[in-house]
Every structure is written in C-alpha cells, then in structure tokens.
Amino acid sequence: MSGLLARILAAKEDEVARLRAGGAAERHSIARRPEDVVTRLRRPAGAPLRLFAEIKRRSPSAGPLSDALGIEERAVAYAEAGATMISVLCDTPFFDGAWEHVARARRALDAAGRKTLVLAKEFVLDETQLERAAESGADMVLLIARIVAPARLAELVAGARARGLEPLVEVVTDEELRGALDGDAHVVGVNARDLDTLVMDAPRAARLLATIPGGLVPVHLSGLRTPEDVTAVARGPAHAALVGEALMRLDDPSPLLRAMVRAAQPTT
C-alpha cells in the first residue's frame, strides 16, 4: 500500500489506539434487532438493483462536498427517494465523517418510520471499531480486504456477525476476492476504483463481479454518476450498487436518486 491509503491507515492506527484506551468521543447506545441484511439485499430474477446512497462530507480526491442538508435530512431524503441502504462515512481526518453521523442517520430514519438499512463505512482494523458501529445503530460494516491479512479479515468478519452486523467485504483484485470468500463473506463489494491509485476501471470491476459465486450478494462500488451508469450495472450480475459523490455534490440529491432508482428497474 502506498499514497493516500497508507496515510489513512497510519492515522487510523493512532485512532484505534485511542479507542482502545477509551479516549474517543461520545459513545452511542442504539438498541436494534439484527436485520437479515443478506435477504434484504439479495436480488431475485426480475427485481431491481438495490441502491446504497452515501453520506460523505468530503472526499480526498474531490475535496469538500455539499453540506446544505444535515446528516438527518440527507438520510431521510435518500430513504424517501428509494435507497435500500444509507452508507455513512465514519473517518474524520480524510472524509469529515464520524461515528456520531451513523447514530444521527439511524435515529432520523427510525423517527421517520423508515426501515432503510445503515452501513458504517470505515477503515476497520480492530474489534473496537466494530463495537462502535454496532453501538451507533449500523446494520452493516465495511471491511476492506486490502488493509488486513486474510486471517485477520476472517476474524473481523466473525467479530462483526457476533455483534449483530453483516460485513460488506470490499475487494479490488482476484486475490482479495479469494481472501473474502475464504473469510466467509456473504456480501462482497467490488470497488471500481483502486484504493491505492484512485484509478477507475469499470471493466475490471464487472469481470470480478461476474466471478462471485452464486448465493452471495455482489455489490458494485464507485463510479456511478448518471442513471445510465446505473442501468449498465443493473444489466450485470450485481445485486446492489453504491452511489456516492454524484449525490453528495448536490444540495438536493432527491431528483437524481429517484432517476437512478427508476434506472435500476429491470428492463424488458
């Protein structure tokens, strides 16, 4: 690993040390019954692609993104526009995220009567982060295959499930996919953007998605900007896809997300 990812992980190791020492910010305790996330995300024949809509205040590559809507407002707007899951960034130094944002999104969705799922999107190295995700009301937690050894990934997958979280295991290469499968991942996200170089490669992502065994939930990550992009992914093997910066650049993301939800419907 090099470049941006190496800098993020160096900062994350320091953060994890503070979490272990109990020196982190306010903790949350949101009691939730574990969801059958795999069933919720699985896409039967003829069903639409499930869309994840992301809350991310800043991108290391794009800089500051829209803050016209608060965390609560954006989460509910995404749910009302048809998102199956809200992805919430937890990293502060590079993405202006926070565990608090996960809790705020969860509480807002619950108050609005929305059963939309919540993903805690973090660079997870340690079980203390899994505990934070669960306490903050997340249904899923991101685990990135590239940043831990395969044996450690398997431990984190098991640790997530033990805390009522379903892990979304992110991969970029065939080797990382093998590690995810060996680690008992049920939901596998293929990132079209390489985490080290930030280069987009949609054909590589499509090829890798097609190799994910049946019975698992393949998820396309990154690079979707238009309804036409969503339609292209919906024609492939993915059961779900994440939309991030395209929505976060907009003060009012609802029209674009609704168009993407329509584009995710099966075509005849």
VENJOWO-V144508 format. One record per backbone hydrogen bond with DSSP energy under -1.0 kcal/mol. CO is the residue of the C=O (numbers start at 0). NH is the residue of the N-H. If there is no record, write none. Layout:
co->(CO,CO)
nh->(NH,NH)
This chain:
co->(2,3,4,5,6,7,8,9,10,11,12,13,14,15,16,17,18,34,35,36,37,43,49,50,50,51,52,54,56,58,62,69,70,71,72,73,74,75,76,77,78,83,84,85,86,87,88,90,91,94,98,99,100,101,102,103,104,105,106,107,108,109,116,117,117,118,119,120,121,125,126,127,128,129,130,131,132,133,134,138,139,140,142,143,144,148,149,150,151,152,153,154,155,156,157,159,159,160,165,167,168,169,170,172,173,174,175,176,177,178,179,180,185,186,187,188,189,191,193,198,200,201,202,203,204,205,207,208,212,216,217,217,218,219,220,225,226,227,228,229,230,232,238,239,240,242,243,243,244,246,247,252,253,254,255,256,257,258,259,261,263)
nh->(6,7,8,9,10,11,12,13,14,15,16,17,18,19,20,22,21,36,39,40,41,46,240,83,84,242,86,88,64,62,58,73,74,75,76,77,78,79,80,82,81,116,52,118,54,120,97,96,95,57,102,103,104,105,106,107,108,109,110,111,113,112,85,138,139,87,141,89,123,128,130,131,132,133,134,135,137,136,29,165,119,167,169,146,147,152,153,154,155,156,157,158,159,160,161,162,164,163,140,142,188,144,190,176,177,178,179,180,181,182,184,183,216,168,218,170,220,200,197,193,204,205,206,207,208,209,210,211,215,187,238,239,189,241,191,229,230,231,232,233,234,235,49,219,51,53,246,247,248,249,65,256,257,258,259,260,261,262,263,264,48)
